[in-house]
Amino acid sequence: MKNNQLHIDFKLNGNSFSTSDELIFFSKEISASTQHFFVDWFSNSDFIEVQTSGSTGKPKTIELKKEFMINSALATGTFFDLKENTTALLCMSTDFIAGKMMLVRALVLGWNLDMIEPVSNPLEKVDRSYDFSAMVPMQLQNSLSQIDRIRKLIVGGGIVSEELISEIQNISTKVFATFGMTETITHIAVIQLNGFKNTTFSEVEKSHYTTLPNVSISKDARNCLVINAPKVSDKKIVTNDVVKIISKNKFKWLGRVDNVINSGGIKSHPEEIEKKLAKIIQQRFFVAGLPDAILGEKLILVIEGKKATIILSKAKSLTRYETPKAIYFVESFIETTSKKIQRKKTLDLLFK
């Protein structure tokens, strides 16, 4: 596909288009960001400008090659067996890479794509069924009663809680969590969260990500993931994600190196602790380290919402090193525009 061509089978909200100008004109009624993307996509430039989410640092604008975005779309189509005339639902914002790539996949692979507002319960006013969609965890949580109308679903933009994983075990939808970032043009690896022969599966099975085609992985001296994906990036990408390499195409994600808490010489990954706490806490929360004269860092728990009694001993798998020394409540977490929690800014708000 050349940048100025439309796949013959591509449809948007039930409409076919003979030219890119027709599509651009039509998209004006959907949203400004969608129309702006199509204008950029069909321009003579080899690049698309995309803003990173800012969940782990200051948001920045980067350039992505259209060629690489096409390669990413093709890899997703191959991995999930999504050919032309696939019916797909786009319910995420096209301001960010996840929404933009749903548009690219539809354009490149010839999908019939429906676009709706990126609301928290996207299936509430939708009466069709679809082969494929992408959601954030909150959208999946709020769509459980109707989610069987999606055949295959990828979930990104946040960690899928143990509670939510448990709730999706008996649904017909095949649900996959994704691993990736703006620089890798969304996901370079996925992990299936349900659809196994048994309704429960081991911690090992559900903790391993599998890479997409043409992706190789390694670790640096910090035990952080290094991604070599020449089809979607000109250079190797060194992440801040601590991993355990299982095989040439599988890895276990442990957490962010910049979130590691060193308390009394014991290093802990907040993400691993949060998995255990998720079994006893219903609200959104995170754990973090506060400076401490004796321990170096003191492990604390920050919960969104009204003050409540939390009995940490109920999380039986917590070790004494993983048990928060204090609990704080904050009315609302500070988020990025793509709804990811900004931990540092929330802590700054709490401890001005």
Summary of the structure (lengths in Angstrom):
residues: 352
radius of gyration: 21.0
end to end distance: 52.8
largest distance: 69.2
contacts: 1063
relative contact order: 0.09
helix: 26%
strand: 31%
